[in-house]
Amino acid sequence: MPNPVLASGDAVHLLYRAHHGWLHGWLRAKLGNSFDAADLAQDTFVRVLRHRQELDALREPRAYLTTIAKRLLLNHHRRRSVEQAYMEALALMPQALAPSAEQRLIILETLQEIDEMLAGLTLPARQAFLMAQLEGLSHGEIAERLNVSLRTVHRYIAKGLEQCIMAVI
């Protein structure tokens, strides 16, 4: 049964007014800071705008918003994890070889894009793909390291390439 409050008038505006404060508070509790919570709350409503046709049938607005926000929260944590790993790698690099601030930003954005592309892969498939692409290992070396068959390595790498192609199409 459609929610009559959301079915009438500007559904997104009404949803925003009724639940933005609650969502921001929920995200603030999850993240521990108001700034990231505000960003993710706004991103949640941007997603709602993209799918506003679904609002007519919406029965549980907070559950709907929570589902969207949880996905964004996972992406946020993944991006932070990639950023942290990159910063740790930079800290180990001699200062003379360290990239400029602009280069760092470009590298970090690229790493995050790659992470998003490969997020749909299983861990072994991601490892195999990265071993082939970044370490230049042969399929036989990868099979040995992962303790899988050569055929499995071929499948993993093909799946990784497929993920990358689908991400850019």
C-alpha positions in Angstrom: 0.0 0.0 0.0 1.6 3.3 -1.0 2.5 5.8 1.6 0.0 8.7 1.1 2.3 11.3 2.5 5.0 10.5 -0.1 2.5 9.8 -2.9 1.3 13.4 -2.8 3.3 16.5 -3.7 7.1 16.5 -4.0 7.9 13.1 -2.5 11.6 13.7 -2.3 11.2 17.0 -0.6 8.8 15.6 1.9 11.1 12.6 2.5 14.0 14.9 3.0 12.2 17.2 5.4 10.8 14.3 7.4 14.0 12.1 7.7 17.1 14.1 6.9 17.8 15.0 10.5 17.3 11.4 11.7 19.5 10.0 8.9 22.3 12.5 9.7 22.2 11.5 13.3 22.2 7.8 12.5 25.2 8.3 10.2 27.0 10.5 12.7 26.7 7.7 15.3 28.2 5.2 12.7 31.0 7.5 11.6 31.8 9.4 14.7 31.8 12.8 13.0 29.3 15.2 11.7 31.1 16.2 8.5 31.3 12.8 6.9 27.7 12.1 8.1 26.5 15.3 6.4 28.2 14.3 3.1 26.8 10.7 3.2 23.3 12.0 4.2 23.3 14.3 1.1 24.7 11.4 -1.1 21.8 9.3 0.1 19.2 11.8 -1.0 21.0 12.3 -4.3 20.5 8.5 -4.8 16.8 8.9 -3.8 16.5 11.7 -6.4 17.8 9.3 -9.1 15.2 6.7 -8.1 12.3 8.9 -7.2 9.9 6.8 -9.2 10.2 4.2 -6.4 8.9 6.6 -3.7 5.2 6.1 -4.7 5.3 2.5 -3.3 7.5 3.3 -0.3 6.1 2.0 2.9 9.1 2.2 5.2 11.0 5.4 4.5 13.7 4.9 7.2 14.4 1.4 6.1 14.8 2.6 2.5 17.1 5.4 3.5 19.1 3.1 5.8 19.6 0.6 3.0 21.0 3.3 0.7 23.1 4.8 3.4 24.6 1.5 4.4 25.8 0.9 0.9 27.3 4.4 0.8 28.9 3.8 4.2 30.5 0.6 2.9 31.9 2.5 0.0 33.1 5.2 2.3 35.0 2.7 4.5 36.5 1.1 1.4 37.7 4.4 0.1 39.2 5.3 3.5 40.9 1.9 3.7 42.5 2.4 0.2 43.5 5.9 1.3 45.1 4.7 4.5 47.1 2.0 2.7 48.3 4.5 0.2 49.4 6.9 2.9 51.2 4.2 4.7 53.1 3.3 1.5 53.9 6.9 0.9 55.3 7.2 4.5 57.8 4.4 3.6 58.9 6.2 0.5 62.0 8.4 0.6 61.0 12.1 0.5 63.0 12.8 -2.6 60.9 10.2 -4.5 57.5 11.2 -3.1 54.9 12.4 -5.6 53.6 16.0 -5.5 50.3 16.7 -3.8 48.6 16.8 -7.3 50.1 13.5 -8.3 49.1 12.0 -4.9 45.5 13.0 -5.5 45.5 11.5 -9.0 47.0 8.3 -7.8 44.6 8.0 -4.9 41.6 8.6 -7.2 42.9 6.0 -9.6 43.4 3.5 -6.8 39.9 4.1 -5.6 38.5 3.6 -9.1 40.5 0.3 -9.4 39.2 -0.8 -6.0 35.6 -0.1 -7.1 36.1 -2.0 -10.4 37.5 -5.1 -8.6 35.0 -4.9 -5.6 32.8 -7.5 -7.2 35.5 -10.2 -7.4 36.2 -12.8 -4.8 39.4 -12.3 -2.8 41.3 -15.0 -4.7 40.2 -13.6 -8.1 41.2 -10.1 -7.0 44.6 -11.4 -5.8 45.2 -13.3 -9.0 44.3 -10.3 -11.1 46.5 -8.0 -9.1 49.4 -10.4 -9.1 49.3 -10.6 -12.9 48.8 -6.9 -13.5 50.9 -5.3 -10.7 53.6 -7.9 -10.0 53.8 -9.3 -13.6 53.6 -12.9 -12.4 52.9 -15.6 -14.8 49.8 -17.7 -14.6 51.8 -20.6 -13.3 53.4 -18.5 -10.6 50.0 -17.2 -9.5 48.6 -20.8 -9.5 51.5 -21.9 -7.3 51.1 -18.9 -4.9 47.3 -19.3 -4.5 47.5 -23.1 -4.6 44.9 -23.4 -7.4 44.9 -24.8 -10.9 46.1 -23.0 -13.9 42.6 -23.1 -15.3 41.3 -21.4 -12.2 43.9 -18.6 -12.6 42.9 -18.1 -16.2 39.2 -17.8 -15.0 40.2 -15.4 -12.2 42.1 -13.1 -14.5 39.4 -13.2 -17.2 36.9 -12.2 -14.5 39.1 -9.3 -13.4 39.4 -8.1 -17.0 35.7 -8.4 -17.4 35.1 -6.3 -14.3 37.4 -3.6 -15.5 35.8 -3.5 -19.0 32.3 -3.4 -17.5 33.3 -0.5 -15.3 34.4 1.7 -18.1 31.5 0.9 -20.5 
